[in-house]
């Protein structure tokens, strides 16, 4: 069983911008994850558990969705920063405005993924942490409950930037923000890591 994220990869300029924001968060909270070659800034369309043997069927179906919806033609509007605080720490993300085209793409991916999804995922379905620490129970649970909690009308498009202290996040939330737009470079399927990070690319359209 594998924990999967069907996602949109931002264009190069937006990835650089996200990496800078992530570095600022890590300066406040070094224990947070860093964007690098195996932690990709991304916009989640759907997360599910699937059996590894079903990956070829999933890839074929998502390729047809990509051909039909042309994700690279989307214009995604980043409207602000959202923070989620749990105790002394939390996470920050860019809010992305929903559009009919983005919703249609997410719904199509969700329909494909749900047809192959299985329940009962565990930490073993994720890419392990390099330092040997366990995958968070909340990460495991998030994938399990993505549908119905975060799909369809409940899908909230965003790009997670990283983890920081509560004080830093509250300051970030109050800071002025200039909205901007970007287009995806690709749609891809990744195996997830801790905190919902995109760790291992399994398929990408268009191919790199």
N, CA, C and O of each residue as an XYZ file, in Angstrom:
832
protein
N       0.832     -1.190      0.000
C       0.000      0.000      0.000
C       0.879      1.256      0.000
O       1.908      1.305      0.674
N       0.460      2.265     -0.762
C       1.220      3.510     -0.886
C       0.292      4.688     -0.618
O      -0.855      4.701     -1.065
N       0.799      5.680      0.116
C       0.090      6.930      0.319
C       0.442      7.870     -0.819
O       1.601      8.250     -0.980
N      -0.565      8.247     -1.616
C      -0.322      9.004     -2.848
C      -0.926     10.394     -2.788
O      -1.949     10.627     -2.144
N      -0.263     11.308     -3.480
C      -0.769     12.654     -3.699
C      -0.775     12.902     -5.200
O       0.277     12.890     -5.839
N      -1.957     13.126     -5.762
C      -2.064     13.606     -7.139
C      -2.063     15.126     -7.033
O      -2.930     15.709     -6.382
N      -1.095     15.761     -7.670
C      -0.813     17.163     -7.350
C      -0.421     17.963     -8.586
O      -0.156     17.411     -9.654
N      -0.394     19.276     -8.408
C       0.118     20.195     -9.406
C       1.472     20.724     -8.952
O       1.618     21.183     -7.819
N       2.460     20.660     -9.839
C       3.766     21.254     -9.567
C       3.736     22.709    -10.030
O       3.343     22.977    -11.166
N       4.139     23.655     -9.183
C       4.193     25.056     -9.613
C       5.288     25.268    -10.658
O       6.189     24.443    -10.815
N       5.189     26.388    -11.362
C       6.266     26.737    -12.285
C       7.532     27.087    -11.504
O       7.500     27.229    -10.281
N       8.643     27.223    -12.225
C       9.945     27.384    -11.578
C      10.004     28.633    -10.701
O      10.533     28.586     -9.590
N       9.468     29.742    -11.190
C       9.526     30.983    -10.418
C       8.745     30.856     -9.114
O       9.179     31.369     -8.082
N       7.607     30.185     -9.148
C       6.800     30.017     -7.946
C       7.458     29.052     -6.979
O       7.360     29.224     -5.764
N       8.134     28.028     -7.514
C       8.880     27.136     -6.631
C       9.967     27.896     -5.885
O      10.164     27.682     -4.689
N      10.678     28.787     -6.583
C      11.717     29.590     -5.928
C      11.101     30.449     -4.828
O      11.655     30.556     -3.735
N       9.972     31.049     -5.115
C       9.296     31.894     -4.130
C       8.870     31.074     -2.911
O       9.008     31.528     -1.775
N       8.353     29.869     -3.147
C       7.948     28.998     -2.046
C       9.152     28.545     -1.226
O       9.072     28.454     -0.001
N      10.259     28.262     -1.892
C      11.473     27.841     -1.196
C      11.979     28.951     -0.279
O      12.443     28.679      0.828
N      11.893     30.197     -0.734
C      12.308     31.325      0.106
C      11.405     31.455      1.329
O      11.887     31.687      2.437
N      10.105     31.307      1.129
C       9.178     31.382      2.259
C       9.441     30.247      3.247
O       9.393     30.448      4.461
N       9.720     29.059      2.719
C      10.025     27.918      3.568
C      11.297     28.153      4.382
O      11.353     27.805      5.561
N      12.318     28.742      3.757
C      13.569     29.030      4.461
C      13.346     30.001      5.607
O      13.954     29.861      6.668
N      12.476     30.989      5.400
C      12.179     31.935      6.471
C      11.491     31.243      7.641
O      11.763     31.568      8.797
N      10.615     30.306      7.360
C       9.951     29.552      8.421
C      10.950     28.667      9.170
O      10.895     28.545     10.394
N      11.857     28.059      8.420
C      12.843     27.190      9.058
C      13.844     27.981      9.893
O      14.409     27.448     10.848
N      14.066     29.236      9.547
C      14.931     30.080     10.373
C      14.314     30.264     11.757
O      15.026     30.394     12.753
N      12.989     30.274     11.806
C      12.283     30.370     13.083
C      12.188     29.012     13.774
O      12.274     28.921     14.999
N      12.007     27.951     12.968
C      11.775     26.607     13.535
C      12.584     25.593     12.720
O      12.036     24.960     11.818
N      13.882     25.427     13.022
C      14.753     24.567     12.203
C      14.298     23.121     12.094
O      14.700     22.417     11.168
N      13.471     22.670     13.017
C      13.008     21.277     12.954
C      11.976     21.058     11.854
O      11.646     19.915     11.537
N      11.462     22.142     11.266
C      10.486     21.980     10.191
C      11.122     21.440      8.923
O      12.341     21.489      8.759
N      10.278     20.917      8.014
C      10.803     20.340      6.774
C      11.307     21.439      5.843
O      10.833     22.574      5.878
N      12.285     21.068      5.004
C      12.852     21.991      4.019
C      12.481     21.525      2.624
O      12.521     20.327      2.344
N      12.120     22.452      1.743
C      11.934     22.104      0.343
C      13.301     21.787     -0.261
O      14.257     22.551     -0.125
N      13.362     20.641     -0.930
C      14.596     20.224     -1.588
C      14.228     19.240     -2.684
O      13.073     19.180     -3.106
N      15.205     18.465     -3.151
C      14.959     17.556     -4.280
C      13.895     16.509     -3.967
O      13.268     15.978     -4.883
N      13.682     16.201     -2.680
C      12.684     15.192     -2.329
C      11.575     15.754     -1.444
O      10.868     14.995     -0.781
N      11.419     17.072     -1.430
C      10.302     17.735     -0.755
C       9.844     18.862     -1.675
O      10.407     19.957     -1.645
N       8.832     18.600     -2.487
C       8.453     19.508     -3.565
C       7.314     20.439     -3.152
O       6.312     19.968     -2.614
N       7.442     21.762     -3.392
C       6.262     22.630     -3.259
C       5.178     22.154     -4.224
O       5.470     21.850     -5.380
N       3.924     22.087     -3.756
C       2.888     21.522     -4.619
C       1.510     21.959     -4.170
O       1.319     22.470     -3.066
N       0.551     21.740     -5.064
C      -0.862     21.979     -4.789
C      -1.572     20.632     -4.886
O      -1.648     20.043     -5.964
N      -2.085     20.151     -3.777
C      -2.737     18.848     -3.745
C      -4.097     18.881     -4.446
O      -4.898     19.791     -4.232
N      -4.338     17.876     -5.284
C      -5.655     17.653     -5.867
C      -6.399     16.565     -5.100
O      -7.584     16.708     -4.798
N      -5.702     15.480     -4.789
C      -6.316     14.391     -4.020
C      -5.219     13.553     -3.381
O      -4.157     13.351     -3.969
N      -5.484     13.068     -2.178
C      -4.611     12.116     -1.498
C      -5.422     10.872     -1.176
O      -6.546     10.959     -0.683
N      -4.834      9.700     -1.463
C      -5.506      8.430     -1.143
C      -4.444      7.355     -0.919
O      -3.280      7.515     -1.286
N      -4.881      6.263     -0.307
C      -4.080      5.045     -0.243
C      -4.491      4.129     -1.387
O      -5.682      3.941     -1.639
N      -3.511      3.558     -2.081
C      -3.785      2.573     -3.129
C      -2.775      1.432     -3.008
O      -1.698      1.601     -2.435
N      -3.133      0.284     -3.548
C      -2.180     -0.816     -3.617
C      -1.162     -0.532     -4.719
O      -1.502      0.007     -5.773
N       0.068     -0.895     -4.463
C       1.127     -0.636     -5.447
C       0.829     -1.313     -6.772
O       1.188     -0.791     -7.828
N       0.185     -2.455     -6.734
C      -0.118     -3.169     -7.975
C      -1.107     -2.400     -8.861
O      -1.205     -2.665    -10.059
N      -1.839     -1.447     -8.268
C      -2.819     -0.676     -9.029
C      -2.249      0.622     -9.595
O      -2.963      1.372    -10.260
N      -0.975      0.891     -9.340
C      -0.372      2.126     -9.845
C      -0.448      2.263    -11.364
O      -0.794      3.345    -11.839
N      -0.143      1.229    -12.154
C      -0.234      1.389    -13.618
C      -1.625      1.814    -14.079
O      -1.750      2.659    -14.965
N      -2.671      1.238    -13.489
C      -4.033      1.617    -13.869
C      -4.319      3.062    -13.472
O      -4.962      3.797    -14.221
N      -3.843      3.472    -12.294
C      -4.038      4.851    -11.863
C      -3.330      5.820    -12.799
O      -3.892      6.847    -13.180
N      -2.114      5.496    -13.164
C      -1.344      6.381    -14.050
C      -2.022      6.515    -15.406
O      -2.124      7.622    -15.935
N      -2.484      5.419    -15.972
C      -3.161      5.484    -17.273
C      -4.396      6.380    -17.196
O      -4.654      7.172    -18.103
N      -5.152      6.251    -16.113
C      -6.381      7.026    -15.995
C      -6.089      8.507    -15.767
O      -6.771      9.360    -16.336
N      -5.089      8.828    -14.947
C      -4.762     10.234    -14.692
C      -4.150     10.868    -15.946
O      -4.324     12.065    -16.175
N      -3.446     10.093    -16.745
C      -2.924     10.618    -18.009
C      -4.074     11.053    -18.920
O      -3.970     12.075    -19.599
N      -5.154     10.297    -18.942
C      -6.316     10.679    -19.734
C      -6.961     11.951    -19.186
O      -7.408     12.807    -19.950
N      -7.006     12.069    -17.860
C      -7.527     13.293    -17.242
C      -6.668     14.489    -17.643
O      -7.195     15.547    -17.987
N      -5.342     14.321    -17.600
C      -4.435     15.412    -17.967
C      -4.645     15.831    -19.417
O      -4.678     17.023    -19.722
N      -4.786     14.860    -20.304
C      -5.015     15.177    -21.714
C      -6.316     15.957    -21.901
O      -6.395     16.848    -22.746
N      -7.326     15.620    -21.114
C      -8.631     16.248    -21.264
C      -8.679     17.649    -20.654
O      -9.383     18.521    -21.164
N      -7.927     17.873    -19.555
C      -8.057     19.124    -18.803
C      -6.884     20.082    -18.986
O      -6.995     21.250    -18.612
N      -5.766     19.628    -19.548
C      -4.594     20.473    -19.792
C      -4.248     21.336    -18.568
O      -4.444     22.551    -18.607
N      -3.740     20.737    -17.488
C      -3.466     21.489    -16.257
C      -2.527     22.673    -16.443
O      -2.641     23.661    -15.718
N      -1.606     22.598    -17.394
C      -0.647     23.689    -17.567
C      -1.306     24.973    -18.071
O      -0.689     26.038    -18.042
N      -2.554     24.879    -18.533
C      -3.271     26.069    -19.004
C      -3.995     26.801    -17.877
O      -4.546     27.880    -18.094
N      -4.000     26.219    -16.670
C      -4.668     26.856    -15.543
C      -3.909     28.105    -15.094
O      -2.687     28.180    -15.219
N      -4.636     29.064    -14.582
C      -4.047     30.208    -13.891
C      -4.524     30.151    -12.448
O      -5.713     30.304    -12.171
N      -3.586     29.929    -11.531
C      -3.913     29.792    -10.115
C      -3.618     31.102     -9.398
O      -2.515     31.639     -9.503
N      -4.592     31.607     -8.679
C      -4.473     32.882     -7.985
C      -4.182     32.650     -6.507
O      -5.009     32.089     -5.788
N      -3.008     33.082     -6.053
C      -2.648     33.009     -4.636
C      -3.174     34.273     -3.976
O      -2.758     35.378     -4.324
N      -4.087     34.114     -3.027
C      -4.809     35.255     -2.477
C      -4.330     35.690     -1.100
O      -4.667     36.789     -0.659
N      -3.556     34.863     -0.411
C      -3.107     35.231      0.923
C      -2.442     34.072      1.622
O      -2.184     33.031      1.019
N      -2.164     34.259      2.900
C      -1.509     33.250      3.730
C      -2.500     32.727      4.761
O      -3.209     33.501      5.403
N      -2.541     31.417      4.911
C      -3.357     30.770      5.934
C      -2.434     30.071      6.919
O      -1.484     29.404      6.511
N      -2.704     30.215      8.206
C      -1.905     29.524      9.211
C      -2.805     28.593     10.014
O      -3.984     28.867     10.240
N      -2.210     27.498     10.431
C      -2.910     26.526     11.287
C      -2.005     26.236     12.469
O      -0.899     25.725     12.292
N      -2.455     26.554     13.661
C      -1.631     26.460     14.865
C      -2.123     25.310     15.735
O      -3.315     25.181     16.014
N      -1.168     24.474     16.159
C      -1.442     23.370     17.078
C      -0.474     23.507     18.243
O       0.678     23.082     18.152
N      -0.938     24.097     19.334
C      -0.058     24.291     20.478
C       0.976     25.370     20.208
O       0.635     26.501     19.863
N       2.242     25.011     20.369
C       3.320     25.989     20.221
C       3.819     26.138     18.792
O       4.592     27.051     18.499
N       3.387     25.256     17.899
C       3.832     25.319     16.509
C       2.628     25.199     15.576
O       1.486     25.079     16.022
N       2.905     25.233     14.295
C       1.844     25.083     13.306
C       2.417     25.201     11.914
O       3.633     25.142     11.731
N       1.556     25.365     10.936
C       1.998     25.409      9.547
C       1.417     26.636      8.852
O       0.407     27.197      9.277
N       2.083     27.036      7.774
C       1.627     28.147      6.946
C       1.462     27.659      5.518
O       2.211     26.800      5.053
N       0.483     28.210      4.834
C       0.270     27.856      3.432
C      -0.245     29.061      2.677
O      -0.781     29.999      3.268
N      -0.079     29.030      1.358
C      -0.709     30.018      0.497
C      -2.123     29.560      0.169
O      -2.336     28.414     -0.225
N      -3.077     30.451      0.331
C      -4.442     30.161     -0.116
C      -4.538     30.352     -1.624
O      -4.018     31.330     -2.162
N      -5.189     29.437     -2.298
C      -5.362     29.506     -3.750
C      -6.852     29.551     -4.063
O      -7.621     28.712     -3.592
N      -7.242     30.516     -4.844
C      -8.657     30.679     -5.174
C      -9.160     29.502     -6.003
O      -8.499     29.059     -6.943
N     -10.319     29.011     -5.646
C     -10.930     27.961     -6.441
C     -11.546     28.532     -7.711
O     -12.088     29.636     -7.706
N     -11.458     27.777     -8.786
C     -12.066     28.157    -10.063
C     -12.804     26.944    -10.612
O     -12.515     25.819    -10.206
N     -13.753     27.146    -11.529
C     -14.439     25.991    -12.118
C     -13.470     25.007    -12.782
O     -13.665     23.796    -12.684
N     -12.429     25.511    -13.456
C     -11.494     24.620    -14.138
C     -10.681     23.805    -13.142
O     -10.456     22.612    -13.343
N     -10.241     24.456    -12.065
C      -9.475     23.735    -11.043
C     -10.356     22.707    -10.352
O      -9.915     21.587    -10.094
N     -11.588     23.072    -10.052
C     -12.516     22.143     -9.411
C     -12.794     20.940    -10.313
O     -12.845     19.805     -9.838
N     -12.972     21.184    -11.607
C     -13.240     20.087    -12.531
C     -12.056     19.121    -12.589
O     -12.240     17.904    -12.621
N     -10.844     19.670    -12.603
C      -9.653     18.824    -12.620
C      -9.552     18.017    -11.335
O      -9.300     16.813    -11.377
N      -9.747     18.671    -10.193
C      -9.661     17.966     -8.916
C     -10.725     16.884     -8.813
O     -10.441     15.786     -8.334
N     -11.939     17.173     -9.253
C     -13.013     16.182     -9.186
C     -12.722     14.986    -10.084
O     -13.008     13.848     -9.714
N     -12.154     15.236    -11.267
C     -11.828     14.140    -12.177
C     -10.745     13.249    -11.576
O     -10.829     12.023    -11.657
N      -9.730     13.863    -10.974
C      -8.669     13.084    -10.328
C      -9.216     12.315     -9.137
O      -8.844     11.164     -8.907
N     -10.103     12.955     -8.379
C     -10.697     12.291     -7.229
C     -11.496     11.058     -7.654
O     -11.418     10.014     -7.006
N     -12.259     11.175     -8.736
C     -13.064     10.047     -9.195
C     -12.183      8.860     -9.574
O     -12.502      7.714     -9.258
N     -11.076      9.142    -10.252
C     -10.153      8.071    -10.630
C      -9.527      7.442     -9.386
O      -9.516      6.220     -9.234
N      -9.004      8.295     -8.493
C      -8.315      7.784     -7.312
C      -9.262      6.992     -6.417
O      -8.884      5.959     -5.865
N     -10.492      7.477     -6.273
C     -11.433      6.806     -5.382
C     -11.798      5.421     -5.897
O     -12.105      4.524     -5.111
N     -11.766      5.245     -7.203
C     -12.100      3.925     -7.756
C     -11.068      2.864     -7.402
O     -11.354      1.669     -7.461
N      -9.865      3.303     -7.034
C      -8.790      2.369     -6.681
C      -8.372      2.476     -5.217
O      -7.504      1.727     -4.767
N      -8.979      3.400     -4.469
C      -8.549      3.672     -3.100
C      -8.873      2.514     -2.165
O      -9.852      1.791     -2.351
N      -8.022      2.359     -1.155
C      -8.228      1.359     -0.121
C      -8.112      2.045      1.239
O      -7.479      3.093      1.366
N      -8.723      1.446      2.241
C      -8.701      1.986      3.595
C      -7.653      1.254      4.426
O      -7.112      0.227      4.016
N      -7.383      1.806      5.594
C      -6.487      1.138      6.535
C      -5.024      1.435      6.331
O      -4.175      0.620      6.691
N      -4.702      2.592      5.758
C      -3.302      2.946      5.562
C      -2.562      3.135      6.875
O      -3.148      3.531      7.883
N      -1.276      2.848      6.852
C      -0.425      3.013      8.026
C       0.805      3.823      7.647
O       0.971      4.210      6.490
N       1.663      4.075      8.625
C       2.895      4.825      8.382
C       3.785      4.140      7.354
O       4.597      4.803      6.709
N       3.650      2.831      7.186
C       4.479      2.100      6.231
C       4.185      2.497      4.788
O       4.977      2.194      3.896
N       3.060      3.171      4.540
C       2.700      3.574      3.182
C       3.428      4.838      2.739
O       3.342      5.224      1.573
N       4.146      5.486      3.657
C       4.807      6.753      3.385
C       6.307      6.577      3.183
O       6.887      5.578      3.607
N       6.931      7.562      2.527
C       8.387      7.612      2.464
C       8.895      7.905      3.875
O       8.461      8.887      4.476
N       9.794      7.092      4.422
C      10.226      7.300      5.809
C      10.989      8.603      5.991
O      11.597      9.117      5.052
N      10.952      9.127      7.203
C      11.770     10.278      7.569
C      13.239      9.884      7.599
O      13.590      8.804      8.073
N      14.094     10.761      7.092
C      15.522     10.459      7.056
C      16.113     10.268      8.444
O      17.055      9.494      8.616
N      15.569     10.967      9.437
C      16.132     10.877     10.783
C      15.548      9.740     11.605
O      15.873      9.596     12.783
N      14.696      8.938     11.002
C      14.142      7.785     11.698
C      12.953      8.084     12.583
O      12.393      7.166     13.182
N      12.551      9.334     12.683
C      11.378      9.659     13.492
C      10.121      9.132     12.803
O      10.100      8.976     11.582
N       9.076      8.859     13.581
C       7.876      8.257     12.982
C       7.065      9.251     12.156
O       7.121     10.461     12.376
N       6.318      8.717     11.210
C       5.330      9.515     10.483
C       4.230      9.905     11.474
O       3.745      9.069     12.237
N       3.847     11.170     11.452
C       2.844     11.656     12.396
C       1.486     10.971     12.180
O       1.064     10.732     11.048
N       0.824     10.668     13.290
C      -0.497     10.050     13.203
C      -1.470     10.945     12.446
O      -2.342     10.449     11.733
N      -1.328     12.262     12.596
C      -2.233     13.181     11.893
C      -2.027     13.120     10.386
O      -2.978     13.311      9.628
N      -0.784     12.855      9.932
C      -0.506     12.710      8.501
C      -1.179     11.453      7.960
O      -1.794     11.485      6.894
N      -1.064     10.350      8.691
C      -1.700      9.092      8.290
C      -3.218      9.266      8.218
O      -3.863      8.804      7.277
N      -3.768      9.928      9.210
C      -5.219     10.118      9.285
C      -5.722     11.044      8.177
O      -6.812     10.835      7.644
N      -4.938     12.061      7.829
C      -5.354     13.020      6.806
C      -5.604     12.320      5.472
O      -6.596     12.597      4.797
N      -4.702     11.409      5.093
C      -4.882     10.686      3.825
C      -6.109      9.782      3.900
O      -6.883      9.691      2.947
N      -6.278      9.123      5.030
C      -7.411      8.213      5.205
C      -8.742      8.945      5.046
O      -9.694      8.402      4.485
N      -8.800     10.177      5.542
C     -10.066     10.909      5.564
C     -10.141     12.007      4.503
O     -11.057     12.829      4.525
N      -9.173     12.024      3.565
C      -9.203     13.079      2.540
C     -10.560     13.120      1.855
O     -11.136     14.188      1.648
N     -11.056     11.953      1.511
C     -12.441     11.852      1.051
C     -13.237     11.209      2.190
O     -12.944     10.079      2.579
N     -14.234     11.907      2.727
C     -14.910     13.082      2.164
C     -14.477     14.434      2.753
O     -15.010     15.469      2.354
N     -13.530     14.443      3.685
C     -13.269     15.683      4.435
C     -12.693     16.812      3.585
O     -12.923     17.985      3.879
N     -11.932     16.465      2.515
C     -11.210     17.497      1.778
C     -11.420     17.433      0.270
O     -10.694     18.093     -0.474
N     -12.377     16.668     -0.194
C     -12.597     16.581     -1.636
C     -13.911     17.254     -2.012
O     -14.686     17.658     -1.145
N     -14.151     17.368     -3.314
C     -15.399     17.958     -3.777
C     -15.560     19.380     -3.270
O     -14.645     20.196     -3.383
N     -16.734     19.673     -2.708
C     -17.000     21.008     -2.187
C     -16.098     21.358     -1.010
O     -15.952     22.531     -0.668
N     -15.495     20.354     -0.390
C     -14.608     20.583      0.757
C     -13.141     20.760      0.352
O     -12.285     20.964      1.213
N     -12.848     20.685     -0.932
C     -11.464     20.852     -1.370
C     -11.068     22.321     -1.237
O     -11.722     23.198     -1.802
N     -10.009     22.582     -0.497
C      -9.496     23.943     -0.286
C      -8.106     24.015     -0.914
O      -7.144     23.571     -0.288
N      -7.964     24.549     -2.107
C      -6.654     24.581     -2.772
C      -5.660     25.425     -1.974
O      -5.983     26.518     -1.508
N      -4.453     24.898     -1.829
C      -3.421     25.609     -1.085
C      -2.056     25.025     -1.418
O      -1.948     23.942     -1.993
N      -1.026     25.757     -1.046
C       0.353     25.280     -1.171
C       1.008     25.441      0.188
O       1.258     26.563      0.627
N       1.287     24.337      0.856
C       1.883     24.386      2.188
C       3.329     24.845      2.098
O       4.103     24.347      1.280
N       3.687     25.808      2.956
C       5.008     26.421      2.910
C       5.961     25.877      3.959
O       7.174     25.893      3.753
N       5.441     25.397      5.076
C       6.333     24.865      6.098
C       5.765     25.008      7.494
O       4.595     25.337      7.688
N       6.632     24.751      8.459
C       6.267     24.702      9.873
C       7.035     25.790     10.617
O       8.192     26.066     10.301
N       6.387     26.409     11.608
C       7.047     27.444     12.399
C       6.394     27.520     13.771
O       5.422     26.817     14.046
N       6.935     28.379     14.631
C       6.342     28.582     15.941
C       5.050     29.368     15.820
O       4.824     30.067     14.832
N       4.206     29.248     16.831
C       2.925     29.947     16.814
C       3.122     31.455     16.717
O       2.379     32.134     16.008
N       4.115     31.982     17.422
C       4.352     33.428     17.393
C       4.732     33.890     15.993
O       4.245     34.919     15.525
N       5.597     33.138     15.323
C       5.999     33.486     13.959
C       4.811     33.431     13.013
O       4.666     34.295     12.148
N       3.970     32.435     13.167
C       2.832     32.273     12.274
C       1.817     33.396     12.458
O       1.242     33.884     11.485
N       1.600     33.798     13.686
C       0.660     34.901     13.921
C       1.184     36.191     13.295
O       0.412     36.979     12.749
N       2.482     36.404     13.373
C       3.074     37.587     12.748
C       2.945     37.515     11.234
O       2.638     38.512     10.580
N       3.183     36.325     10.678
C       3.059     36.144      9.233
C       1.630     36.392      8.774
O       1.408     36.984      7.718
N       0.673     35.947      9.555
C      -0.738     36.111      9.203
C      -1.126     37.584      9.176
O      -1.979     37.979      8.382
N      -0.513     38.403     10.033
C      -0.830     39.839     10.096
C      -0.100     40.660      9.036
O      -0.496     41.789      8.744
N       0.955     40.105      8.463
C       1.791     40.865      7.532
C       1.048     41.127      6.223
O       0.227     40.309      5.808
N       1.327     42.266      5.562
C       0.710     42.538      4.247
C       1.097     41.449      3.240
O       2.192     40.889      3.296
N       0.177     41.167      2.325
C       0.434     40.136      1.311
C      -0.052     40.643     -0.040
O      -1.178     41.124     -0.168
N       0.806     40.529     -1.038
C       0.461     40.936     -2.393
C       0.040     39.705     -3.197
O       0.883     38.851     -3.474
N      -1.229     39.584     -3.579
C      -1.658     38.423     -4.354
C      -0.882     38.297     -5.666
O      -0.408     39.290     -6.218
N      -0.762     37.077     -6.148
C      -0.079     36.833     -7.412
C      -0.661     35.587     -8.063
O      -1.390     34.825     -7.428
N      -0.334     35.391     -9.324
C      -0.848     34.252    -10.087
C       0.312     33.432    -10.639
O       1.405     33.945    -10.879
N       0.043     32.147    -10.833
C       1.024     31.288    -11.490
C       0.290     30.171    -12.216
O      -0.884     29.907    -11.957
N       1.000     29.525    -13.124
C       0.462     28.370    -13.840
C       1.245     27.127    -13.463
O       2.457     27.205    -13.260
N       0.584     25.983    -13.365
C       1.303     24.752    -13.040
C       2.278     24.357    -14.148
O       2.010     24.558    -15.332
N       3.411     23.795    -13.740
C       4.352     23.228    -14.705
C       3.960     21.818    -15.099
O       4.302     21.358    -16.188
N       3.238     21.122    -14.215
C       2.915     19.719    -14.477
C       1.856     19.246    -13.499
O       1.625     19.869    -12.463
N       1.216     18.135    -13.841
C       0.436     17.342    -12.904
C       1.247     16.088    -12.650
O       1.882     15.568    -13.568
N       1.241     15.594    -11.430
C       2.114     14.469    -11.088
C       1.485     13.619     -9.991
O       0.558     14.046     -9.302
N       2.010     12.415     -9.847
C       1.641     11.520     -8.752
C       2.896     11.293     -7.918
O       3.926     10.859     -8.432
N       2.796     11.593     -6.626
C       3.924     11.443     -5.707
C       3.545     10.518     -4.553
O       2.387     10.450     -4.143
N       4.547      9.812     -4.042
C       4.366      9.147     -2.757
C       4.611     10.171     -1.665
O       5.577     10.933     -1.711
N       3.723     10.177     -0.682
C       3.767     11.169      0.374
C       4.805     10.841      1.449
O       5.192      9.691      1.651
N       5.234     11.909      2.128
C       6.047     11.792      3.320
C       5.355     12.463      4.486
O       4.174     12.800      4.403
N       6.078     12.657      5.564
C       5.523     13.277      6.762
C       5.022     14.688      6.466
O       5.550     15.367      5.585
N       4.009     15.124      7.201
C       3.411     16.457      7.041
C       2.781     16.641      5.658
O       2.557     17.778      5.243
N       2.487     15.546      4.926
C       1.901     15.676      3.596
C       2.869     16.177      2.551
O       2.449     16.742      1.541
N       4.169     15.982      2.773
C       5.166     16.419      1.800
C       5.184     15.492      0.586
O       4.920     14.295      0.695
N       5.498     16.069     -0.567
C       5.618     15.298     -1.811
C       7.050     14.791     -1.909
O       7.962     15.569     -2.190
N       7.260     13.496     -1.681
C       8.600     12.965     -1.521
C       9.164     12.232     -2.741
O      10.313     12.461     -3.118
N       8.382     11.369     -3.352
C       8.928     10.519     -4.422
C       8.011     10.575     -5.635
O       6.854     10.159     -5.573
N       8.542     11.096     -6.744
C       7.737     11.218     -7.958
C       7.577      9.849     -8.612
O       8.559      9.161     -8.888
N       6.329      9.466     -8.853
C       6.016      8.185     -9.487
C       5.602      8.351    -10.949
O       5.728      7.427    -11.752
N       5.106      9.540    -11.276
C       4.667      9.826    -12.654
C       4.469     11.321    -12.783
O       4.116     11.994    -11.815
N       4.699     11.850    -13.998
C       4.581     13.276    -14.225
C       4.105     13.522    -15.659
O       4.507     12.825    -16.591
N       3.228     14.545    -15.814
C       2.739     14.945    -17.143
C       2.840     16.457    -17.246
O       2.255     17.150    -16.413
N       3.542     16.999    -18.211
C       4.397     16.270    -19.165
C       5.641     15.707    -18.487
O       6.043     16.174    -17.422
N       6.241     14.707    -19.110
C       7.427     14.094    -18.531
C       8.541     15.120    -18.416
O       8.688     15.991    -19.273
N       9.327     15.009    -17.343
C      10.443     15.961    -17.127
C      11.498     15.765    -18.192
O      12.513     16.461    -18.191
